[in-house]
Amino acid sequence: MIEDALKLMPYHEYLSTDHWKCVRERALVYAKRRCQVCNSEDQLEVHHRTYERLGNEEPSDVTVLCRTCHERHHSCVSAKSSCVHIAEIIPAVIESISNRSSGQCKSSVSYGYETLDFVCPLREGRMIVVAAPPGMGKSAFAADIAKNVSVNSDVLFISLEMDNSEVVERLLSGAASVPAWIMQNGKISDDDFISLGNAANKLHKCRFRLADLAGANISEISTIARQMKSKHDIKLLVIDYLQLIESTLAKSVSLNEKVSEISRKLKLLARELKIPVIVLSQLNRGVEGRSNKMPMLSDLRDSGAIEQDADIVLLMCRPDYYDKTERPGEVDFEIAKNRGGPTGKCVLLWEKAFLRFRDRMEESPFESNPNPYAAVSAPGDGF
């Protein structure tokens, strides 16, 4: 076959073939003739990410970079490939441990929930999977974490399910203590508008960036994340949710392989950008047929690779979702996997009317004055 012949050809000769010229032009068109890291239009070149399908390249096998980003990439690759003696690493590790002990650690950000910060902190390079069946509030939980982090650090929240306006409306509801369903039906009092105005001023100061990327593939998401890291030095990436990300593999490839590819690339992205990446995931329907509704790792939907790639897996369960009288307003978080840390269960408080979570050990920095809706429950269970 033609691709077999191309693979046998010396690489410098392959780069002069008409086939490579076609691949190069397609890549430039796909990238809209811009660098896929910094969005520059100057001094562009197409480079291989992998040589596995040389002569029969997929879009994910090549990347368009400007000269500056290409040189930076090569310097990173050189640094990765260099071997170092353990004695060179120990001082930095000891210093990092000392900083964490004294509360001066700069390499991690806070969930905003003391319980989780203590047991499974958000550290750079980690992939954190938050999984739950539909309706448990995982999108609200992810947005809450992003909001908490954005008070002091830049955050990118990528939603493939909700548009930006819906995400912001939810955040306003929680920050203003105005029920989301009242905001939706338009029956807002003058006091509510004042609360919303105050909340909007607080959120306006947050370093919270949103990207509505419905239908995006993993390469497009990675590109946006790299751009935001380069331009704004984001400290956290949140993605809602994994199963909605399109794969760059061929349509004939199984769903399991596609999810595995996406999961692995998200983990590599976390390591590349040196930031924690929180990824929401759906669970399969197996949990609904059990008497014990707490999810298990085996319930992760579509691929065992999610469990393998994740550094931390948080499984959510609201007891009152299945029985209104059982521990209303509480959410169990099963820390099912915690690389380098303990597993077990912790509990947060869930204020359903405002689509927000609370740590039982600490009040939220967004707490408003006592409000008349404290005892009000929003109708329905869908989120």
DRENDO-1510 file (C-alpha; in Angstrom, 1 decimal, always signed):
<recs>
REC; n; res; u; v; w
REC; 1; MET; +0.0; +0.0; +0.0 .
REC; 2; ILE; +1.0; +3.6; -0.6 .
REC; 3; GLU; +1.2; +4.4; +3.2 .
REC; 4; ASP; +3.5; +1.4; +3.7 .
REC; 5; ALA; +5.9; +2.7; +1.1 .
REC; 6; LEU; +5.8; +6.1; +2.7 .
REC; 7; LYS; +6.6; +4.7; +6.1 .
REC; 8; LEU; +9.7; +3.0; +4.7 .
REC; 9; MET; +10.9; +6.3; +3.2 .
REC; 10; PRO; +13.5; +8.4; +5.1 .
REC; 11; TYR; +11.6; +11.1; +7.0 .
REC; 12; HIS; +13.3; +14.0; +5.3 .
REC; 13; GLU; +12.3; +12.6; +2.0 .
REC; 14; TYR; +8.7; +12.0; +3.2 .
REC; 15; LEU; +8.5; +15.7; +4.0 .
REC; 16; SER; +9.1; +16.5; +0.3 .
REC; 17; THR; +6.3; +14.2; -1.0 .
REC; 18; ASP; +3.0; +15.4; -2.5 .
REC; 19; HIS; +1.2; +13.4; +0.2 .
REC; 20; TRP; +2.8; +15.4; +3.0 .
REC; 21; LYS; +2.0; +18.6; +1.2 .
REC; 22; CYS; -1.6; +17.6; +1.2 .
REC; 23; VAL; -1.5; +16.6; +4.9 .
REC; 24; ARG; +0.2; +19.9; +5.7 .
REC; 25; GLU; -2.4; +22.0; +3.8 .
REC; 26; ARG; -5.3; +20.1; +5.4 .
REC; 27; ALA; -3.8; +20.8; +8.9 .
REC; 28; LEU; -3.5; +24.5; +8.2 .
REC; 29; VAL; -7.0; +24.7; +7.0 .
REC; 30; TYR; -8.3; +22.7; +10.0 .
REC; 31; ALA; -6.3; +25.1; +12.3 .
REC; 32; LYS; -7.7; +28.2; +10.4 .
REC; 33; ARG; -4.0; +29.1; +9.6 .
REC; 34; ARG; -3.3; +29.9; +13.3 .
REC; 35; CYS; -1.0; +28.5; +15.9 .
REC; 36; GLN; -2.9; +25.9; +17.9 .
REC; 37; VAL; -1.3; +27.1; +21.1 .
REC; 38; CYS; -1.1; +30.9; +21.0 .
REC; 39; ASN; -3.4; +31.7; +18.0 .
REC; 40; SER; -0.6; +33.5; +16.2 .
REC; 41; GLU; -0.7; +33.7; +12.3 .
REC; 42; ASP; +3.0; +34.2; +11.9 .
REC; 43; GLN; +5.7; +31.7; +10.9 .
REC; 44; LEU; +3.5; +28.7; +11.0 .
REC; 45; GLU; +4.6; +25.1; +10.5 .
REC; 46; VAL; +3.0; +21.7; +10.7 .
REC; 47; HIS; +4.6; +19.1; +12.9 .
REC; 48; HIS; +3.9; +15.5; +13.8 .
REC; 49; ARG; +2.6; +14.6; +17.2 .
REC; 50; THR; +3.0; +10.9; +16.5 .
REC; 51; TYR; +4.5; +8.8; +13.7 .
REC; 52; GLU; +2.2; +5.8; +14.2 .
REC; 53; ARG; +0.1; +6.5; +11.2 .
REC; 54; LEU; +2.8; +8.1; +9.0 .
REC; 55; GLY; +1.5; +8.2; +5.4 .
REC; 56; ASN; -2.1; +7.9; +6.6 .
REC; 57; GLU; -2.3; +10.7; +9.2 .
REC; 58; GLU; -5.4; +11.6; +11.3 .
REC; 59; PRO; -6.0; +15.2; +12.3 .
REC; 60; SER; -4.8; +14.4; +15.9 .
REC; 61; ASP; -1.5; +13.2; +14.5 .
REC; 62; VAL; -0.2; +16.7; +13.5 .
REC; 63; THR; -0.2; +20.1; +15.0 .
REC; 64; VAL; +0.2; +23.6; +13.7 .
REC; 65; LEU; +2.7; +25.7; +15.7 .
REC; 66; CYS; +4.3; +29.1; +15.2 .
REC; 67; ARG; +8.1; +29.2; +15.6 .
REC; 68; THR; +8.1; +30.5; +19.1 .
REC; 69; CYS; +5.7; +27.8; +20.4 .
REC; 70; HIS; +7.6; +25.1; +18.4 .
REC; 71; GLU; +10.9; +26.1; +20.1 .
REC; 72; ARG; +9.2; +26.2; +23.5 .
REC; 73; HIS; +7.8; +22.7; +22.8 .
REC; 74; HIS; +11.2; +21.3; +21.9 .
REC; 75; SER; +12.8; +22.8; +25.0 .
REC; 76; CYS; +10.1; +21.1; +27.1 .
REC; 77; VAL; +10.6; +17.8; +25.2 .
REC; 78; SER; +14.4; +18.1; +25.9 .
REC; 79; ALA; +13.7; +18.7; +29.6 .
REC; 80; LYS; +11.4; +15.7; +29.8 .
REC; 81; SER; +13.9; +13.4; +28.1 .
REC; 82; SER; +16.8; +14.4; +30.3 .
REC; 83; CYS; +17.8; +12.1; +33.2 .
REC; 84; VAL; +18.5; +13.6; +36.6 .
REC; 85; HIS; +20.0; +12.2; +39.8 .
REC; 86; ILE; +17.7; +11.9; +42.7 .
REC; 87; ALA; +19.9; +14.3; +44.7 .
REC; 88; GLU; +18.8; +17.1; +42.3 .
REC; 89; ILE; +15.1; +16.5; +43.0 .
REC; 90; ILE; +15.1; +15.9; +46.8 .
REC; 91; PRO; +15.6; +19.6; +47.8 .
REC; 92; ALA; +12.6; +20.8; +45.7 .
REC; 93; VAL; +10.4; +18.0; +47.1 .
REC; 94; ILE; +11.4; +18.7; +50.7 .
REC; 95; GLU; +10.7; +22.4; +50.1 .
REC; 96; SER; +7.3; +21.6; +48.6 .
REC; 97; ILE; +6.4; +19.5; +51.6 .
REC; 98; SER; +7.5; +22.2; +54.0 .
REC; 99; ASN; +5.5; +24.8; +52.1 .
REC; 100; ARG; +2.3; +22.6; +52.4 .
REC; 101; SER; +2.9; +22.2; +56.1 .
REC; 102; SER; +3.2; +25.9; +56.6 .
REC; 103; GLY; +0.3; +26.8; +54.3 .
REC; 104; GLN; +2.6; +28.5; +51.8 .
REC; 105; CYS; +2.2; +26.0; +49.0 .
REC; 106; LYS; +1.8; +27.8; +45.7 .
REC; 107; SER; +1.4; +24.7; +43.5 .
REC; 108; SER; -2.1; +23.8; +44.6 .
REC; 109; VAL; -5.5; +25.5; +44.7 .
REC; 110; SER; -8.4; +25.0; +47.0 .
REC; 111; TYR; -11.7; +23.4; +46.3 .
REC; 112; GLY; -13.3; +25.8; +48.8 .
REC; 113; TYR; -14.3; +22.9; +50.9 .
REC; 114; GLU; -12.0; +22.2; +53.9 .
REC; 115; THR; -13.0; +18.5; +54.0 .
REC; 116; LEU; -11.8; +17.8; +50.5 .
REC; 117; ASP; -8.8; +20.0; +50.7 .
REC; 118; PHE; -7.5; +18.0; +53.6 .
REC; 119; VAL; -8.1; +14.5; +52.1 .
REC; 120; CYS; -7.5; +14.9; +48.4 .
REC; 121; PRO; -6.0; +18.3; +47.5 .
REC; 122; LEU; -6.0; +19.8; +44.0 .
REC; 123; ARG; -2.4; +19.5; +43.0 .
REC; 124; GLU; -0.8; +20.4; +39.7 .
REC; 125; GLY; -0.8; +17.6; +37.0 .
REC; 126; ARG; -3.7; +15.7; +38.6 .
REC; 127; MET; -6.8; +14.6; +36.9 .
REC; 128; ILE; -9.8; +14.6; +39.2 .
REC; 129; VAL; -12.9; +12.8; +38.0 .
REC; 130; VAL; -16.3; +13.7; +39.6 .
REC; 131; ALA; -18.8; +11.0; +38.7 .
REC; 132; ALA; -22.5; +10.7; +39.5 .
REC; 133; PRO; -25.8; +9.7; +37.9 .
REC; 134; PRO; -27.9; +12.4; +36.2 .
REC; 135; GLY; -29.6; +14.8; +38.6 .
REC; 136; MET; -27.1; +14.6; +41.5 .
REC; 137; GLY; -25.8; +18.1; +41.1 .
REC; 138; LYS; -22.3; +17.4; +39.7 .
REC; 139; SER; -22.4; +20.4; +37.3 .
REC; 140; ALA; -23.4; +22.7; +40.2 .
REC; 141; PHE; -20.5; +21.2; +42.3 .
REC; 142; ALA; -18.0; +21.7; +39.5 .
REC; 143; ALA; -19.1; +25.3; +39.0 .
REC; 144; ASP; -18.9; +25.9; +42.7 .
REC; 145; ILE; -15.3; +24.7; +42.8 .
REC; 146; ALA; -14.4; +26.8; +39.8 .
REC; 147; LYS; -16.0; +29.9; +41.5 .
REC; 148; ASN; -14.2; +29.3; +44.7 .
REC; 149; VAL; -10.8; +29.0; +43.0 .
REC; 150; SER; -11.4; +32.0; +40.7 .
REC; 151; VAL; -11.5; +34.3; +43.7 .
REC; 152; ASN; -7.7; +34.2; +43.7 .
REC; 153; SER; -6.6; +32.4; +40.5 .
REC; 154; ASP; -7.6; +32.2; +36.9 .
REC; 155; VAL; -9.9; +29.3; +36.0 .
REC; 156; LEU; -11.3; +27.9; +32.7 .
REC; 157; PHE; -14.7; +26.2; +32.8 .
REC; 158; ILE; -15.5; +24.3; +29.7 .
REC; 159; SER; -19.1; +23.3; +29.3 .
REC; 160; LEU; -20.3; +20.9; +26.6 .
REC; 161; GLU; -23.8; +20.6; +28.1 .
REC; 162; MET; -24.9; +24.2; +29.1 .
REC; 163; ASP; -24.3; +27.5; +27.4 .
REC; 164; ASN; -22.4; +30.3; +29.2 .
REC; 165; SER; -25.6; +32.1; +30.2 .
REC; 166; GLU; -27.0; +29.1; +32.1 .
REC; 167; VAL; -23.7; +28.6; +33.9 .
REC; 168; VAL; -23.6; +32.2; +35.0 .
REC; 169; GLU; -27.3; +32.2; +36.1 .
REC; 170; ARG; -26.6; +29.2; +38.3 .
REC; 171; LEU; -23.6; +31.0; +39.8 .
REC; 172; LEU; -25.6; +34.1; +40.5 .
REC; 173; SER; -28.3; +32.1; +42.2 .
REC; 174; GLY; -25.8; +30.6; +44.6 .
REC; 175; ALA; -23.9; +33.9; +45.2 .
REC; 176; ALA; -27.1; +35.9; +45.7 .
REC; 177; SER; -29.1; +33.3; +47.7 .
REC; 178; VAL; -31.9; +33.7; +45.2 .
REC; 179; PRO; -33.5; +30.4; +44.1 .
REC; 180; ALA; -32.7; +29.4; +40.6 .
REC; 181; TRP; -36.3; +28.5; +39.8 .
REC; 182; ILE; -37.5; +31.9; +40.9 .
REC; 183; MET; -35.0; +33.5; +38.6 .
REC; 184; GLN; -36.2; +31.3; +35.8 .
REC; 185; ASN; -39.9; +32.1; +36.2 .
REC; 186; GLY; -39.2; +35.8; +36.5 .
REC; 187; LYS; -41.0; +36.5; +39.8 .
REC; 188; ILE; -38.1; +38.3; +41.4 .
REC; 189; SER; -38.7; +40.9; +44.1 .
REC; 190; ASP; -36.8; +44.2; +44.5 .
REC; 191; ASP; -34.8; +42.7; +47.4 .
REC; 192; ASP; -33.8; +39.8; +45.1 .
REC; 193; PHE; -32.6; +42.3; +42.4 .
REC; 194; ILE; -30.5; +44.0; +45.0 .
REC; 195; SER; -29.0; +40.7; +46.1 .
REC; 196; LEU; -28.3; +39.8; +42.4 .
REC; 197; GLY; -26.6; +43.1; +41.8 .
REC; 198; ASN; -24.3; +42.6; +44.8 .
REC; 199; ALA; -23.6; +39.0; +43.7 .
REC; 200; ALA; -22.8; +40.2; +40.2 .
REC; 201; ASN; -20.3; +42.7; +41.5 .
REC; 202; LYS; -18.6; +39.9; +43.5 .
REC; 203; LEU; -18.6; +37.5; +40.5 .
REC; 204; HIS; -17.3; +40.3; +38.2 .
REC; 205; LYS; -14.1; +40.4; +40.2 .
REC; 206; CYS; -13.6; +36.6; +39.9 .
REC; 207; ARG; -11.0; +35.3; +37.4 .
REC; 208; PHE; -13.5; +32.9; +35.9 .
REC; 209; ARG; -13.4; +32.2; +32.2 .
REC; 210; LEU; -16.0; +30.2; +30.4 .
REC; 211; ALA; -16.0; +28.3; +27.1 .
REC; 212; ASP; -19.2; +27.0; +25.5 .
REC; 213; LEU; -17.8; +24.2; +23.4 .
REC; 214; ALA; -20.7; +22.0; +22.6 .
REC; 215; GLY; -19.6; +19.3; +20.1 .
REC; 216; ALA; -15.9; +20.0; +20.5 .
REC; 217; ASN; -13.4; +17.2; +20.2 .
REC; 218; ILE; -10.4; +16.5; +22.5 .
REC; 219; SER; -7.9; +18.3; +20.2 .
REC; 220; GLU; -10.0; +21.5; +20.2 .
REC; 221; ILE; -10.4; +21.4; +24.0 .
REC; 222; SER; -6.7; +20.9; +24.4 .
REC; 223; THR; -6.0; +23.8; +22.1 .
REC; 224; ILE; -8.2; +26.2; +24.0 .
REC; 225; ALA; -6.7; +25.1; +27.4 .
REC; 226; ARG; -3.2; +25.7; +26.1 .
REC; 227; GLN; -4.1; +29.1; +24.8 .
REC; 228; MET; -5.7; +30.1; +28.2 .
REC; 229; LYS; -2.6; +28.7; +30.0 .
REC; 230; SER; -0.3; +30.8; +27.8 .
REC; 231; LYS; -2.4; +34.0; +27.9 .
REC; 232; HIS; -3.8; +33.9; +31.5 .
REC; 233; ASP; -1.8; +31.3; +33.3 .
REC; 234; ILE; -4.9; +29.4; +34.4 .
REC; 235; LYS; -4.5; +27.3; +37.6 .
REC; 236; LEU; -7.6; +25.0; +37.1 .
REC; 237; LEU; -9.4; +23.5; +34.2 .
REC; 238; VAL; -13.0; +22.2; +34.6 .
REC; 239; ILE; -14.7; +20.1; +31.9 .
REC; 240; ASP; -18.5; +19.3; +32.0 .
REC; 241; TYR; -18.5; +16.5; +30.9 .
REC; 242; LEU; -16.3; +13.7; +29.5 .
REC; 243; GLN; -18.8; +11.7; +27.6 .
REC; 244; LEU; -19.8; +14.7; +25.5 .
REC; 245; ILE; -16.3; +15.2; +24.2 .
REC; 246; GLU; -15.9; +14.1; +20.6 .
REC; 247; SER; -13.0; +11.7; +19.8 .
REC; 248; THR; -10.6; +12.3; +16.9 .
REC; 249; LEU; -10.5; +8.6; +16.2 .
REC; 250; ALA; -12.2; +7.0; +13.2 .
REC; 251; LYS; -16.0; +6.5; +13.5 .
REC; 252; SER; -15.5; +2.7; +13.2 .
REC; 253; VAL; -13.5; +2.7; +16.5 .
REC; 254; SER; -15.4; +1.4; +19.5 .
REC; 255; LEU; -16.9; +3.8; +22.1 .
REC; 256; ASN; -14.6; +2.2; +24.7 .
REC; 257; GLU; -11.5; +3.1; +22.7 .
REC; 258; LYS; -12.8; +6.6; +22.0 .
REC; 259; VAL; -13.4; +7.3; +25.7 .
REC; 260; SER; -10.0; +5.8; +26.6 .
REC; 261; GLU; -8.3; +8.1; +24.1 .
REC; 262; ILE; -10.1; +11.2; +25.6 .
REC; 263; SER; -9.4; +10.2; +29.1 .
REC; 264; ARG; -5.7; +9.6; +28.5 .
REC; 265; LYS; -5.3; +12.9; +26.6 .
REC; 266; LEU; -6.9; +14.8; +29.5 .
REC; 267; LYS; -4.5; +13.3; +31.9 .
REC; 268; LEU; -1.5; +14.2; +29.6 .
REC; 269; LEU; -3.0; +17.7; +29.3 .
REC; 270; ALA; -3.0; +18.1; +33.1 .
REC; 271; ARG; +0.7; +17.1; +33.2 .
REC; 272; GLU; +1.6; +19.3; +30.3 .
REC; 273; LEU; +0.0; +22.4; +31.7 .
REC; 274; LYS; +0.9; +21.6; +35.3 .
REC; 275; ILE; -2.6; +22.3; +36.6 .
REC; 276; PRO; -5.3; +20.1; +38.1 .
REC; 277; VAL; -8.0; +19.2; +35.6 .
REC; 278; ILE; -11.5; +18.4; +37.0 .
REC; 279; VAL; -13.6; +16.2; +34.6 .
REC; 280; LEU; -17.2; +15.3; +35.2 .
REC; 281; SER; -18.3; +11.9; +34.2 .
REC; 282; GLN; -21.6; +10.1; +33.9 .
REC; 283; LEU; -22.2; +6.7; +35.5 .
REC; 284; ASN; -23.9; +3.7; +34.0 .
REC; 285; ARG; -27.4; +2.7; +35.1 .
REC; 286; GLY; -26.2; -0.2; +37.3 .
REC; 287; VAL; -26.4; +1.8; +40.5 .
REC; 288; GLU; -30.2; +2.3; +40.1 .
REC; 289; GLY; -30.8; -1.5; +40.3 .
REC; 290; ARG; -29.0; -1.8; +43.6 .
REC; 291; SER; -30.4; -1.4; +47.1 .
REC; 292; ASN; -27.2; +0.5; +48.1 .
REC; 293; LYS; -27.3; +3.6; +45.8 .
REC; 294; MET; -23.7; +4.7; +46.5 .
REC; 295; PRO; -21.8; +4.4; +43.2 .
REC; 296; MET; -18.7; +2.2; +42.7 .
REC; 297; LEU; -15.7; +2.6; +40.5 .
REC; 298; SER; -17.1; -0.2; +38.2 .
REC; 299; ASP; -20.1; +2.1; +37.5 .
REC; 300; LEU; -17.9; +4.6; +35.5 .
REC; 301; ARG; -19.5; +4.8; +32.1 .
REC; 302; ASP; -18.0; +3.5; +28.8 .
REC; 303; SER; -14.4; +2.8; +29.8 .
REC; 304; GLY; -12.2; +1.4; +32.6 .
REC; 305; ALA; -9.5; +3.8; +31.3 .
REC; 306; ILE; -11.2; +6.7; +33.3 .
REC; 307; GLU; -10.5; +4.9; +36.5 .
REC; 308; GLN; -7.0; +4.1; +35.4 .
REC; 309; ASP; -6.0; +7.6; +34.3 .
REC; 310; ALA; -7.6; +9.5; +37.1 .
REC; 311; ASP; -5.6; +10.5; +40.1 .
REC; 312; ILE; -8.7; +11.1; +42.2 .
REC; 313; VAL; -12.2; +9.8; +41.7 .
REC; 314; LEU; -15.1; +11.3; +43.6 .
REC; 315; LEU; -18.4; +9.5; +43.5 .
REC; 316; MET; -21.5; +11.5; +44.4 .
REC; 317; CYS; -24.7; +10.3; +46.0 .
REC; 318; ARG; -27.6; +12.3; +47.5 .
REC; 319; PRO; -29.6; +10.0; +49.9 .
REC; 320; ASP; -32.6; +12.3; +49.7 .
REC; 321; TYR; -32.7; +11.9; +45.9 .
REC; 322; TYR; -34.0; +8.3; +46.4 .
REC; 323; ASP; -35.8; +8.9; +49.8 .
REC; 324; LYS; -36.9; +12.4; +50.6 .
REC; 325; THR; -36.7; +11.7; +54.3 .
REC; 326; GLU; -33.2; +10.3; +54.4 .
REC; 327; ARG; -30.6; +12.9; +55.5 .
REC; 328; PRO; -32.1; +15.8; +53.5 .
REC; 329; GLY; -29.6; +18.4; +52.3 .
REC; 330; GLU; -26.6; +16.1; +52.6 .
REC; 331; VAL; -24.4; +14.7; +49.8 .
REC; 332; ASP; -22.0; +11.8; +50.3 .
REC; 333; PHE; -18.7; +11.9; +48.4 .
REC; 334; GLU; -17.1; +8.5; +48.1 .
REC; 335; ILE; -13.3; +9.1; +47.6 .
REC; 336; ALA; -13.0; +5.9; +45.6 .
REC; 337; LYS; -9.5; +6.5; +44.3 .
REC; 338; ASN; -6.9; +8.9; +45.8 .
REC; 339; ARG; -3.4; +8.4; +44.4 .
REC; 340; GLY; -1.1; +9.0; +47.4 .
REC; 341; GLY; -3.9; +9.6; +49.8 .
REC; 342; PRO; -6.7; +7.9; +51.8 .
REC; 343; THR; -10.0; +6.7; +50.4 .
REC; 344; GLY; -13.3; +6.9; +52.3 .
REC; 345; LYS; -16.4; +9.1; +52.5 .
REC; 346; CYS; -16.9; +12.7; +53.3 .
REC; 347; VAL; -20.2; +14.7; +53.5 .
REC; 348; LEU; -21.0; +18.2; +52.2 .
REC; 349; LEU; -24.2; +20.1; +52.5 .
REC; 350; TRP; -26.4; +20.7; +49.5 .
REC; 351; GLU; -28.6; +23.8; +49.2 .
REC; 352; LYS; -30.8; +22.7; +46.4 .
REC; 353; ALA; -32.8; +26.0; +45.9 .
REC; 354; PHE; -29.5; +27.8; +45.2 .
REC; 355; LEU; -27.7; +25.0; +43.4 .
REC; 356; ARG; -24.7; +25.3; +45.7 .
REC; 357; PHE; -22.7; +23.2; +48.2 .
REC; 358; ARG; -21.3; +24.0; +51.6 .
REC; 359; ASP; -18.6; +22.5; +53.7 .
REC; 360; ARG; -20.0; +21.7; +57.1 .
REC; 361; MET; -16.7; +22.9; +58.6 .
REC; 362; GLU; -16.6; +26.3; +57.0 .
REC; 363; GLU; -19.0; +29.0; +55.6 .
REC; 364; SER; -18.7; +30.0; +52.0 .
REC; 365; PRO; -17.0; +33.4; +51.2 .
REC; 366; PHE; -20.1; +34.1; +49.1 .
REC; 367; GLU; -22.5; +33.9; +52.0 .
REC; 368; SER; -25.1; +36.7; +51.9 .
REC; 369; ASN; -27.3; +37.9; +54.7 .
REC; 370; PRO; -29.9; +35.5; +56.1 .
REC; 371; ASN; -32.5; +35.1; +53.4 .
REC; 372; PRO; -36.2; +34.4; +53.3 .
REC; 373; TYR; -35.7; +31.3; +51.0 .
REC; 374; ALA; -33.7; +29.2; +53.4 .
REC; 375; ALA; -36.5; +26.7; +53.9 .
REC; 376; VAL; -37.6; +26.7; +50.3 .
REC; 377; SER; -37.0; +23.7; +48.1 .
REC; 378; ALA; -36.8; +24.0; +44.3 .
REC; 379; PRO; -39.4; +21.9; +42.5 .
REC; 380; GLY; -38.1; +18.8; +40.7 .
REC; 381; ASP; -34.8; +17.0; +40.9 .
REC; 382; GLY; -33.3; +17.8; +37.5 .
REC; 383; PHE; -30.2; +19.9; +37.2 .
</recs>
